[in-house]
Amino acid sequence: MRPVIRKPYVHPRILLTVGAATQSLECSTKQVIFSQGDPAKTVMYIQKGVVKLSVVSPSGREAVLAILGPRDFLGEGGMVGQSVRVETATAMTPTALLIVEKNEMLRLLHKRYKFSDRFIAYILARNIRIEEDLIDQLFNSSEKRLARALLLLARYGNVGKRETVIPKVNQQTLAEMIGTTRERVNFFMNKFRRLGFIDYGPGLQVHSSLLSVVLHD
């Protein structure tokens, strides 16, 4: 089954044009933005940086749900009835966020129709992405899952976006994202590099030719 590459985002100017009341937050690398179980009282918008969303089971096992970047929202579950955070958000690089209180977000959605349309489209795209991630996990090989994850991290297809994963995500995190072992990730990363699909340098360079792995049946 061929996974689809989707890139939901909201342009940063939309928050300025609708007059949103926001607060700014600067986070350093590895800083926890919010933790699983915290009150879900705000929605956050990533201006710059990379954020990891993860969950921990009662037995202590961690799973990576998503890696988010600029123009992504996080914490939006509080808008649909979640009283507490169901995941932990951690900055993977120096990260700048805009924080919108829940009541302010509700006001914008009710009063600013253009913003509401864009936000709803973003949420729907994120839901479709989650469904595709599940299909990817159930039906595709670990090699294809890794290729898709790298393309998504590189924001493949975004206009004007260099094909670069920043930061260089470690192989254990990649393994947690796609549900395999670090050893398998290492094997496929070496294979991708040998075939010219990726390069190591200042960050991890992901070339569009990697798409051939995703599309191969």
C-alpha positions, 0 to 999 in steps of 0.5 A: 500500500502506498502511503501519502505525503501530506503537509498540513500547515497554517501560515503564521500571518493568519494569527497576526491578521485576526488580532489573536491575543498571544504570549511568546515562549522560547524553549531550549533543546530538550526542554519539556513544553508540556507533559502528559497529564498537564491541564489542557488550557492552551493551544500552541503554534510553532514559529520556529524549531522542532517539537517531539510529541510522545506518550509513555505507557504505565510500564514506562515504554515511550512511543513517538507520535509525531515530530512537528515543525514551523506552522504546526499547532500543538495542544489543540486537543483541549479544544475538543474536550480533552481536560488534560494533555494526552502526550508530552511535547519536548523541544528538539531544537531551540523553539519559539512558540505562540501560546493562545489561551483556550477561551481566546482560541474559541473566540477566534474560531467563532468570530474570525471565519477565515481563521476558523476555515484555515484551522479546521482544514489544518485539523482535518489534514492532521487527522488524515495524516494520523490515519495514514500513519496507522495504515503505514504502520499496519501494512508497510515494511519498516523500510518504507515507513522509515522513508516516509518518516524522513520525507515528512520530517524534511517537509517534502514538497513544501514550496521553497523548502530545502530538503533538509531534516533539522536537527539530525534526528537520532536513530532511536527516535526514528525507530520509536516513530516507525515501530522498529529497532534502532538496528533496523533503522541503522541498516536502512539509513546506511542503505539510503545513503549508499543509494544517494537518497540521503547525505550526512552533513550539517543536518541530514540531507533528504533528497526527493529521490527517496520518494521512490522507496515510498512509491515502490510496490 
